[in-house]
């Protein structure tokens, strides 16, 4: 009785084990040669290797269009490629077995059978009334375009649901795929724009810099596929935000020279004018002295000026007399230096390029008869374009 139970269990388990192999993709209408480029790929998704020696590829042309050699093994999670004699192994991996195969391009199908002739899997394409019954499962898939394959996406025993049209991919499963699209076509982009204009009264697009920072400008593209942008040899990723809309940002630094520029999106150029910005900042704006009458002193603090615009800057200073009640210390007694060593009169001019910083140090001579007190003044900094 125990032997009988064991035999019954084996009969139940064995078909499930064998049926683990299925047809993964079929190239039945190649765009090169009809006699040397057709192929069918099998896949073993199970965790065990399977011997498919003697198995058969049946087509409308022949019930034994190709016979897989004895002792052919599909390893666990592996693939097995059967292709026409003369298979193009320079474009794809070498076939595991080459033999003349003849698929029909329209209203046809193919079946994978084991050595006993039992159908393990089948896929058909086109009109079911014109396809042999054992050449498809459920409903046949649609015909694919020349050069495309039927690629399995699921396994529900219904070809119309399980297979989709796709580009062929017979590469080695253990390889790294490298894809390079070289094109000058912009056909997949229907519109593209820069989402800004800081001077609507002027023709074209104008963008105003941000003092000391970066101006983020939105790029909006409507495209049928993923696109990216380039600006000054920098690639900008555009993310899909809604349906066929892609968006990204180009960042324009405050020190980018004014002038005409362009952002390129899939071959389309978006031109804009980057406007002039004349600006600077003072990071230390309180200068303090502590000294005796008749002495000269250097301030305990200094001022730091930075050109936060995008044009070269001539910087000069103007000062009022220092005042305490009705008492004064002449502004002529103030001197400045950029190195805290060589001091000169306030009428000295400094040139700052965009992004440059300048440290200014102050010295003051207090006349001997100056009344004691706290004297105050304002030093004005003015900048002009070089």
C-alpha positions as CSV (number, residue, x, y, z in Angstrom):
1,X,0.0,0.0,0.0
2,X,2.9,2.4,0.8
3,X,4.4,1.7,-2.7
4,X,1.0,2.5,-4.4
5,X,0.8,5.8,-2.5
6,X,4.3,6.7,-3.5
7,X,3.6,6.0,-7.2
8,X,0.5,8.1,-7.1
9,X,2.3,11.1,-5.6
10,X,5.0,10.9,-8.2
11,X,2.4,10.9,-11.0
12,X,0.9,14.1,-9.4
13,X,4.2,15.9,-8.9
14,X,6.0,15.1,-12.1
15,X,3.7,17.0,-14.5
16,X,3.9,20.1,-12.4
17,X,7.7,19.8,-12.3
18,X,8.0,19.4,-16.1
19,X,5.5,22.2,-16.9
20,X,7.8,24.7,-15.1
21,X,9.4,25.4,-18.4
22,X,7.6,27.9,-20.6
23,X,8.1,29.9,-23.8
24,X,9.5,33.3,-22.8
25,X,9.8,35.1,-26.2
26,X,9.3,34.4,-29.9
27,X,10.9,36.2,-32.8
28,X,8.8,35.0,-35.7
29,X,9.0,38.1,-38.1
30,X,12.6,39.4,-38.0
31,X,13.5,42.5,-39.9
32,X,16.6,40.9,-41.5
33,X,16.5,37.5,-43.0
34,X,13.4,35.3,-42.7
35,X,15.6,32.2,-42.9
36,X,18.4,32.9,-40.5
37,X,17.0,35.1,-37.7
38,X,13.9,33.5,-36.2
39,X,14.2,32.3,-32.7
40,X,12.3,31.1,-29.6
41,X,13.5,31.4,-26.0
42,X,12.5,29.0,-23.2
43,X,12.7,29.8,-19.5
44,X,12.9,27.7,-16.4
45,X,11.6,29.8,-13.5
46,X,11.9,26.9,-11.0
47,X,14.6,26.3,-8.4
48,X,15.8,23.1,-10.0
49,X,17.5,22.3,-13.3
50,X,15.4,20.5,-15.9
51,X,16.5,18.1,-18.7
52,X,14.7,19.1,-21.9
53,X,16.6,16.7,-24.2
54,X,14.4,15.4,-27.0
55,X,11.8,18.1,-26.5
56,X,10.2,19.5,-29.6
57,X,9.4,22.9,-31.1
58,X,6.2,22.4,-33.2
59,X,5.0,25.0,-35.7
60,X,2.4,25.3,-38.4
61,X,5.1,24.2,-40.8
62,X,6.0,21.0,-39.0
63,X,5.1,19.1,-35.8
64,X,8.8,18.6,-35.3
65,X,10.3,21.9,-36.6
66,X,13.2,21.6,-34.2
67,X,14.2,18.9,-31.8
68,X,16.3,19.8,-28.8
69,X,19.4,17.5,-28.5
70,X,19.6,14.8,-25.8
71,X,21.0,15.8,-22.4
72,X,20.2,19.5,-22.9
73,X,19.7,21.1,-19.5
74,X,18.0,24.4,-18.5
75,X,19.5,25.3,-15.1
76,X,17.4,26.8,-12.4
77,X,16.1,30.3,-13.3
78,X,17.9,29.8,-16.6
79,X,17.1,30.3,-20.3
80,X,17.5,28.2,-23.4
81,X,17.7,29.7,-26.9
82,X,16.6,27.8,-30.0
83,X,17.4,29.7,-33.2
84,X,17.6,29.3,-37.0
85,X,20.8,27.9,-38.5
86,X,23.0,30.9,-39.2
87,X,21.8,32.8,-36.1
88,X,23.4,36.2,-35.7
89,X,25.4,35.7,-32.6
90,X,27.3,38.9,-33.1
91,X,24.2,40.9,-32.1
92,X,22.9,38.4,-29.5
93,X,24.3,35.6,-27.4
94,X,25.0,32.3,-29.2
95,X,22.0,30.0,-29.5
96,X,22.0,26.9,-27.3
97,X,20.7,25.0,-30.3
98,X,20.5,26.0,-34.0
99,X,18.2,24.3,-36.4
100,X,16.1,25.4,-39.4
101,X,12.9,26.9,-38.0
102,X,10.0,28.2,-40.1
103,X,7.4,30.4,-38.3
104,X,4.5,31.9,-40.2
105,X,4.2,35.7,-39.8
106,X,0.4,35.9,-39.6
107,X,-2.3,33.9,-37.8
108,X,0.0,31.2,-36.6
109,X,1.6,29.7,-33.4
110,X,4.1,27.4,-31.9
111,X,4.1,24.8,-29.2
112,X,6.7,23.4,-26.9
113,X,6.3,19.6,-26.4
114,X,8.2,17.1,-24.3
115,X,9.8,14.0,-25.7
116,X,6.5,12.1,-25.4
117,X,4.7,14.7,-27.5
118,X,2.8,16.3,-24.6
119,X,2.2,20.0,-25.1
120,X,4.0,21.9,-22.3
121,X,3.4,25.4,-23.5
122,X,2.1,27.2,-26.6
123,X,1.7,30.7,-27.9
124,X,-0.3,31.9,-30.9
125,X,-0.7,35.2,-32.7
126,X,-3.5,36.5,-34.9
127,X,-6.9,35.1,-35.8
128,X,-7.7,31.9,-33.7
129,X,-9.9,30.4,-36.4
130,X,-6.8,30.1,-38.6
131,X,-4.5,28.6,-36.0
132,X,-4.2,25.0,-35.0
133,X,-5.8,24.2,-31.6
134,X,-2.7,23.1,-29.9
135,X,-0.7,26.2,-31.0
136,X,-2.1,28.7,-28.5
137,X,-3.5,29.0,-25.0
138,X,-6.7,30.8,-24.1
139,X,-6.9,33.5,-26.8
140,X,-4.0,34.2,-29.2
141,X,-1.9,37.3,-28.9
142,X,-2.0,40.0,-31.5
143,X,0.4,40.1,-34.4
144,X,3.5,42.1,-33.7
145,X,5.4,44.4,-36.0
146,X,8.3,43.3,-38.1
147,X,11.4,43.0,-36.0
148,X,9.5,42.8,-32.7
149,X,9.0,39.8,-30.4
150,X,6.2,38.4,-28.4
151,X,7.5,38.7,-24.8
152,X,5.9,36.9,-21.8
153,X,5.0,39.2,-18.9
154,X,2.9,36.6,-16.9
155,X,1.7,33.0,-17.0
156,X,-2.1,32.8,-16.8
157,X,-2.5,30.3,-19.7
158,X,-4.0,33.0,-21.9
159,X,-1.7,34.3,-24.6
160,X,-3.6,37.6,-25.2
161,X,-3.0,38.5,-21.5
162,X,0.4,36.9,-21.0
163,X,2.4,38.3,-24.0
164,X,3.2,41.8,-25.2
165,X,5.0,43.2,-28.2
166,X,8.6,44.2,-27.3
167,X,12.0,44.8,-28.7
168,X,14.1,41.5,-29.0
169,X,16.4,40.9,-26.1
170,X,18.4,37.7,-26.5
171,X,21.4,38.9,-24.5
172,X,23.2,36.8,-21.9
173,X,21.1,36.9,-18.7
174,X,24.3,37.3,-16.7
175,X,25.5,40.2,-18.8
176,X,25.3,43.9,-18.2
177,X,23.2,45.7,-20.9
178,X,24.5,48.9,-22.3
179,X,22.1,50.9,-24.4
180,X,23.1,54.1,-26.3
181,X,20.5,56.1,-28.2
182,X,22.2,58.3,-30.8
183,X,19.6,60.6,-32.4
184,X,19.0,64.1,-33.6
185,X,15.3,63.7,-33.6
186,X,13.0,65.8,-31.4
187,X,9.8,64.0,-32.6
188,X,8.9,62.8,-29.1
189,X,8.8,66.4,-27.7
190,X,5.7,68.3,-28.6
191,X,6.4,71.5,-26.5
192,X,9.0,72.8,-24.2
193,X,9.4,76.1,-22.3
194,X,11.2,78.0,-19.6
195,X,8.6,78.9,-17.0
196,X,9.8,82.5,-16.3
197,X,10.1,86.0,-17.9
198,X,11.3,88.9,-15.8
199,X,10.8,91.5,-18.5
200,X,7.5,90.8,-20.3
201,X,7.8,94.2,-22.2
202,X,11.0,93.1,-23.9
203,X,11.0,90.5,-26.8
204,X,12.2,87.1,-25.8
205,X,12.9,85.7,-22.3
206,X,14.8,87.6,-19.7
207,X,16.0,86.2,-16.4
208,X,17.1,88.4,-13.5
209,X,19.9,87.0,-11.2
210,X,19.4,86.5,-7.5
211,X,21.9,88.6,-5.4
212,X,24.5,86.2,-3.9
213,X,22.5,83.1,-4.7
214,X,21.1,80.9,-7.4
215,X,18.1,81.5,-9.6
216,X,16.1,78.3,-10.1
217,X,14.3,78.3,-13.4
218,X,11.7,75.6,-14.2
219,X,11.9,73.7,-17.5
220,X,8.6,72.2,-18.6
221,X,8.4,69.7,-21.5
222,X,5.5,67.8,-23.0
223,X,6.9,64.5,-24.4
224,X,5.9,61.0,-25.2
225,X,9.0,59.6,-23.5
226,X,11.7,60.5,-21.0
227,X,13.7,63.6,-21.8
228,X,16.6,65.5,-20.3
229,X,18.0,69.0,-20.8
230,X,21.6,70.3,-21.0
231,X,23.0,73.7,-20.0
232,X,26.7,74.6,-20.3
233,X,27.6,70.9,-20.7
234,X,25.6,70.0,-17.6
235,X,22.8,67.4,-17.8
236,X,19.5,68.3,-16.1
237,X,17.1,65.5,-15.3
238,X,13.5,66.1,-16.1
239,X,11.0,64.2,-14.0
240,X,7.6,63.0,-15.0
241,X,5.2,65.1,-13.0
242,X,1.9,64.3,-14.8
243,X,0.9,62.2,-17.7
244,X,3.3,63.3,-20.5
245,X,4.6,66.4,-18.7
246,X,8.3,66.4,-17.6
247,X,9.8,69.1,-15.3
248,X,13.2,70.0,-14.0
249,X,15.2,73.1,-12.9
250,X,18.3,74.9,-14.3
251,X,20.2,76.8,-11.6
252,X,21.8,80.1,-12.6
253,X,24.5,81.4,-10.3
254,X,24.6,85.1,-9.4
255,X,28.2,85.2,-10.8
256,X,27.1,83.9,-14.2
257,X,28.1,86.6,-16.7
258,X,25.2,88.5,-18.2
259,X,24.4,87.7,-21.8
260,X,22.5,85.3,-24.1
261,X,22.3,81.6,-23.3
262,X,20.3,78.6,-24.3
263,X,19.0,75.4,-22.6
264,X,18.7,72.4,-24.9
265,X,15.9,69.8,-24.5
266,X,15.9,66.9,-27.0
267,X,17.5,69.1,-29.7
268,X,15.2,72.1,-29.1
269,X,17.0,75.2,-27.9
270,X,15.3,77.6,-25.4
271,X,17.1,81.0,-25.6
272,X,17.1,83.5,-22.8
273,X,18.9,86.7,-21.8
274,X,20.6,86.7,-18.4
275,X,20.3,90.3,-17.1
276,X,23.0,92.4,-15.4
277,X,23.1,92.5,-11.7
278,X,25.1,95.2,-9.9
279,X,25.1,94.4,-6.2
280,X,27.3,93.9,-3.2
281,X,26.9,93.1,0.5
282,X,28.7,94.3,3.7
283,X,28.9,91.6,6.3
284,X,30.5,93.7,9.1
285,X,29.0,97.2,9.2
286,X,30.1,98.6,12.6
287,X,33.7,99.9,13.0
288,X,34.9,100.7,16.5
289,X,37.9,102.7,17.7
290,X,39.1,103.3,21.3
291,X,42.0,105.7,21.6
292,X,43.4,108.8,23.4
293,X,43.5,112.3,22.0
294,X,46.6,112.9,19.9
295,X,46.9,109.3,19.0
296,X,46.2,107.2,15.9
297,X,44.4,103.9,16.2
298,X,43.4,101.0,14.0
299,X,39.8,99.8,14.4
300,X,39.2,96.6,16.4
301,X,36.8,95.4,13.7
302,X,36.9,95.4,9.9
303,X,34.3,95.4,7.1
304,X,34.0,92.6,4.5
305,X,32.5,93.6,1.1
306,X,31.4,90.9,-1.4
307,X,30.4,91.4,-5.0
308,X,27.2,89.4,-5.2
309,X,26.3,90.5,-8.7
310,X,27.5,89.3,-12.1
311,X,29.5,92.3,-13.4
312,X,32.9,93.7,-12.4
313,X,32.5,96.4,-9.8
314,X,34.3,99.7,-9.0
315,X,33.9,100.3,-5.3
316,X,34.6,103.6,-3.6
317,X,33.8,105.1,-0.2
318,X,32.5,108.5,1.1
319,X,32.5,109.5,4.8
320,X,31.0,112.3,6.8
321,X,32.8,114.0,9.7
322,X,32.6,112.1,13.0
323,X,30.3,114.1,15.4
324,X,29.8,114.2,19.2
325,X,27.3,116.9,20.2
326,X,28.8,120.0,18.5
327,X,32.3,118.5,18.4
328,X,33.8,117.0,15.2
329,X,36.7,114.9,14.0
330,X,37.3,115.5,10.3
331,X,36.6,112.6,7.9
332,X,40.0,113.4,6.4
333,X,41.5,111.8,9.5
334,X,40.1,108.4,8.4
335,X,42.2,106.1,6.3
336,X,41.6,102.6,4.8
337,X,43.6,99.5,3.9
338,X,42.9,96.2,2.3
339,X,45.8,94.4,4.1
340,X,45.7,96.1,7.5
341,X,49.2,97.4,6.9
342,X,49.3,100.0,4.1
343,X,46.7,102.7,4.8
344,X,45.6,105.4,2.4
345,X,42.9,108.1,1.9
346,X,39.3,107.2,1.5
347,X,39.3,108.2,-2.1
348,X,41.0,105.0,-3.1
349,X,39.0,102.8,-5.5
350,X,38.8,99.0,-5.4
351,X,37.8,96.6,-8.2
352,X,35.8,93.5,-7.3
353,X,35.0,90.7,-9.8
354,X,31.8,88.7,-9.4
355,X,32.1,86.6,-6.2
356,X,35.2,88.4,-4.9
357,X,35.5,89.5,-1.3
358,X,37.3,92.6,0.0
359,X,38.3,93.1,3.6
360,X,38.6,96.8,4.6
361,X,40.5,98.0,7.7
362,X,40.2,101.5,9.1
363,X,42.6,103.8,11.0
364,X,41.8,107.1,12.6
365,X,43.9,110.0,13.9
366,X,42.3,111.8,16.8
367,X,43.7,115.4,17.3
368,X,45.2,116.2,20.6
369,X,42.6,118.8,21.6
370,X,39.7,116.6,20.8
371,X,37.0,116.6,23.5
372,X,36.4,113.2,25.1
373,X,33.2,111.5,24.0
374,X,31.7,109.0,21.6
375,X,31.9,110.2,18.0
376,X,29.8,108.7,15.2
377,X,29.8,108.9,11.4
378,X,28.5,107.1,8.4
379,X,30.8,105.7,5.6
380,X,28.9,105.2,2.4
381,X,30.0,102.5,-0.1
382,X,29.1,103.0,-3.7
383,X,29.6,100.7,-6.6
384,X,29.7,101.3,-10.4
385,X,30.1,99.0,-13.3
386,X,33.7,98.8,-14.5
